[in-house]
Amino acid sequence: MTTFDDRERAFEAKFARDEDMAFRVTARRNRLVGQWAAAKMNLTPEETDAYAKAVVQADFEEAGDEDVIRKLLGDLTAAGIETDEAQVRRALEEQSVEARRQLMGEV
């Protein structure tokens, strides 16, 4: 029976690692897309850092990416930047790839 127990523990450990990596990729992606939006809004380096952190925090409002998209669209529109949801979603996709690349480089 220990073989099955060992196997179950291995699957649980892999699941935990995968979930941790997914969380880290999403957080890094949100930070990167926050920096992308801050650059479009011509924010200072200090404002950019604060804004990127605010985007990461916005992701905790609800499950999925809609809360982040809503924040980015609202802030970019309020700053007078012409954008649409498709452009923000495209930026999320691009930054997701970059976030994964960065995190894989750290491992």
CYANA upper distance limits for C-alpha pairs under 8 A (distance plus 0.5 A):
  1 MET  CA      5 ASP  CA      6.96
  2 THR  CA      6 ASP  CA      6.42
  3 THR  CA      7 ARG  CA      6.59
  4 PHE  CA      8 GLU  CA      6.55
  5 ASP  CA      9 ARG  CA      6.69
  6 ASP  CA     10 ALA  CA      6.64
  7 ARG  CA     11 PHE  CA      6.76
  8 GLU  CA     12 GLU  CA      6.70
  9 ARG  CA     13 ALA  CA      6.56
 10 ALA  CA     14 LYS  CA      6.65
 11 PHE  CA     15 PHE  CA      6.60
 12 GLU  CA     16 ALA  CA      6.69
 13 ALA  CA     17 ARG  CA      6.73
 14 LYS  CA     18 ASP  CA      6.57
 15 PHE  CA     19 GLU  CA      6.61
 16 ALA  CA     20 ASP  CA      6.62
 17 ARG  CA     21 MET  CA      6.63
 18 ASP  CA     22 ALA  CA      6.64
 19 GLU  CA     23 PHE  CA      6.70
 20 ASP  CA     24 ARG  CA      6.72
 21 MET  CA     25 VAL  CA      6.55
 22 ALA  CA     26 THR  CA      6.68
 23 PHE  CA     27 ALA  CA      6.67
 24 ARG  CA     28 ARG  CA      6.54
 24 ARG  CA    103 LEU  CA      8.49
 25 VAL  CA     29 ARG  CA      6.43
 25 VAL  CA     96 SER  CA      7.42
 25 VAL  CA     99 ALA  CA      6.09
 25 VAL  CA    100 ARG  CA      6.16
 25 VAL  CA    103 LEU  CA      7.60
 26 THR  CA     30 ASN  CA      6.59
 26 THR  CA     96 SER  CA      7.55
 26 THR  CA     99 ALA  CA      8.22
 27 ALA  CA     31 ARG  CA      6.77
 27 ALA  CA     56 VAL  CA      6.46
 28 ARG  CA     32 LEU  CA      6.67
 28 ARG  CA     96 SER  CA      8.39
 28 ARG  CA     99 ALA  CA      5.97
 29 ARG  CA     33 VAL  CA      6.57
 29 ARG  CA     92 LEU  CA      7.48
 29 ARG  CA     95 GLN  CA      5.71
 29 ARG  CA     96 SER  CA      5.45
 29 ARG  CA     98 GLU  CA      7.92
 29 ARG  CA     99 ALA  CA      5.67
 30 ASN  CA     34 GLY  CA      6.47
 30 ASN  CA     52 ALA  CA      7.74
 30 ASN  CA     55 VAL  CA      6.58
 30 ASN  CA     56 VAL  CA      5.78
 30 ASN  CA     59 ASP  CA      8.36
 30 ASN  CA     68 VAL  CA      8.25
 30 ASN  CA     92 LEU  CA      8.10
 30 ASN  CA     95 GLN  CA      8.30
 31 ARG  CA     35 GLN  CA      6.80
 31 ARG  CA     52 ALA  CA      5.30
 31 ARG  CA     53 LYS  CA      6.93
 31 ARG  CA     55 VAL  CA      7.08
 31 ARG  CA     56 VAL  CA      6.35
 32 LEU  CA     36 TRP  CA      6.72
 32 LEU  CA     52 ALA  CA      7.64
 32 LEU  CA     95 GLN  CA      6.59
 32 LEU  CA     99 ALA  CA      8.02
 33 VAL  CA     37 ALA  CA      6.67
 33 VAL  CA     52 ALA  CA      8.01
 33 VAL  CA     91 ALA  CA      7.06
 33 VAL  CA     92 LEU  CA      6.75
 33 VAL  CA     95 GLN  CA      6.60
 34 GLY  CA     38 ALA  CA      6.53
 34 GLY  CA     48 THR  CA      8.09
 34 GLY  CA     51 TYR  CA      6.76
 34 GLY  CA     52 ALA  CA      4.71
 34 GLY  CA     53 LYS  CA      8.15
 34 GLY  CA     54 ALA  CA      8.50
 34 GLY  CA     55 VAL  CA      6.21
 34 GLY  CA     56 VAL  CA      8.34
 34 GLY  CA     72 LEU  CA      8.26
 35 GLN  CA     39 ALA  CA      6.63
 35 GLN  CA     48 THR  CA      6.51
 35 GLN  CA     49 ASP  CA      7.94
 35 GLN  CA     51 TYR  CA      7.96
 35 GLN  CA     52 ALA  CA      6.10
 36 TRP  CA     40 LYS  CA      7.05
 36 TRP  CA     91 ALA  CA      8.48
 37 ALA  CA     41 MET  CA      6.83
 37 ALA  CA     72 LEU  CA      7.59
 37 ALA  CA     76 LEU  CA      7.52
 38 ALA  CA     42 ASN  CA      6.61
 38 ALA  CA     43 LEU  CA      5.91
 38 ALA  CA     47 GLU  CA      8.33
 38 ALA  CA     48 THR  CA      5.89
 38 ALA  CA     51 TYR  CA      7.38
 38 ALA  CA     52 ALA  CA      8.14
 39 ALA  CA     43 LEU  CA      6.69
 39 ALA  CA     48 THR  CA      8.04
 40 LYS  CA     76 LEU  CA      8.38
 40 LYS  CA     81 ILE  CA      7.80
 41 MET  CA     76 LEU  CA      7.44
 41 MET  CA     79 ALA  CA      6.91
 41 MET  CA     81 ILE  CA      7.60
 43 LEU  CA     47 GLU  CA      6.07
 43 LEU  CA     48 THR  CA      6.12
 44 THR  CA     48 THR  CA      6.40
 45 PRO  CA     49 ASP  CA      6.73
 46 GLU  CA     50 ALA  CA      6.86
 47 GLU  CA     51 TYR  CA      6.41
 48 THR  CA     52 ALA  CA      6.52
 49 ASP  CA     53 LYS  CA      6.84
 50 ALA  CA     54 ALA  CA      6.75
 51 TYR  CA     55 VAL  CA      6.79
 52 ALA  CA     56 VAL  CA      6.91
 53 LYS  CA     57 GLN  CA      6.74
 54 ALA  CA     58 ALA  CA      6.58
 55 VAL  CA     59 ASP  CA      7.22
 55 VAL  CA     68 VAL  CA      6.91
 55 VAL  CA     71 LYS  CA      7.81
 55 VAL  CA     72 LEU  CA      8.20
 56 VAL  CA     60 PHE  CA      8.13
 56 VAL  CA     68 VAL  CA      8.47
 57 GLN  CA     61 GLU  CA      8.21
 58 ALA  CA     67 ASP  CA      6.76
 58 ALA  CA     68 VAL  CA      6.28
 58 ALA  CA     71 LYS  CA      7.69
 59 ASP  CA     63 ALA  CA      8.06
 59 ASP  CA     64 GLY  CA      8.17
 59 ASP  CA     65 ASP  CA      7.35
 59 ASP  CA     67 ASP  CA      6.39
 59 ASP  CA     68 VAL  CA      5.98
 61 GLU  CA     67 ASP  CA      6.98
 62 GLU  CA     66 GLU  CA      8.35
 62 GLU  CA     67 ASP  CA      6.88
 63 ALA  CA     67 ASP  CA      8.48
 65 ASP  CA     69 ILE  CA      6.71
 66 GLU  CA     70 ARG  CA      6.44
 67 ASP  CA     71 LYS  CA      6.73
 68 VAL  CA     72 LEU  CA      6.64
 69 ILE  CA     73 LEU  CA      6.47
 69 ILE  CA     85 GLU  CA      7.77
 69 ILE  CA     88 VAL  CA      7.12
 69 ILE  CA     89 ARG  CA      7.73
 70 ARG  CA     74 GLY  CA      6.48
 71 LYS  CA     75 ASP  CA      6.53
 72 LEU  CA     76 LEU  CA      6.44
 72 LEU  CA     88 VAL  CA      7.81
 73 LEU  CA     77 THR  CA      6.45
 73 LEU  CA     83 THR  CA      7.81
 73 LEU  CA     84 ASP  CA      7.52
 73 LEU  CA     85 GLU  CA      7.32
 73 LEU  CA     88 VAL  CA      7.68
 74 GLY  CA     78 ALA  CA      6.50
 75 ASP  CA     79 ALA  CA      6.65
 76 LEU  CA     80 GLY  CA      6.96
 76 LEU  CA     81 ILE  CA      5.71
 76 LEU  CA     82 GLU  CA      7.91
 76 LEU  CA     83 THR  CA      7.67
 77 THR  CA     81 ILE  CA      5.86
 77 THR  CA     82 GLU  CA      6.95
 77 THR  CA     83 THR  CA      7.54
 83 THR  CA     87 GLN  CA      6.94
 83 THR  CA     88 VAL  CA      8.05
 84 ASP  CA     88 VAL  CA      7.08
 85 GLU  CA     89 ARG  CA      6.60
 86 ALA  CA     90 ARG  CA      6.56
 87 GLN  CA     91 ALA  CA      6.72
 88 VAL  CA     92 LEU  CA      6.74
 89 ARG  CA     93 GLU  CA      6.78
 90 ARG  CA     94 GLU  CA      6.72
 91 ALA  CA     95 GLN  CA      6.48
 92 LEU  CA     96 SER  CA      6.43
 93 GLU  CA     97 VAL  CA      7.01
 94 GLU  CA     98 GLU  CA      6.93
 95 GLN  CA     99 ALA  CA      6.39
 96 SER  CA    100 ARG  CA      6.68
 97 VAL  CA    101 ARG  CA      6.69
 98 GLU  CA    102 GLN  CA      6.60
 99 ALA  CA    103 LEU  CA      6.65
100 ARG  CA    104 MET  CA      6.51
101 ARG  CA    105 GLY  CA      6.71
102 GLN  CA    106 GLU  CA      7.06
103 LEU  CA    107 VAL  CA      7.14
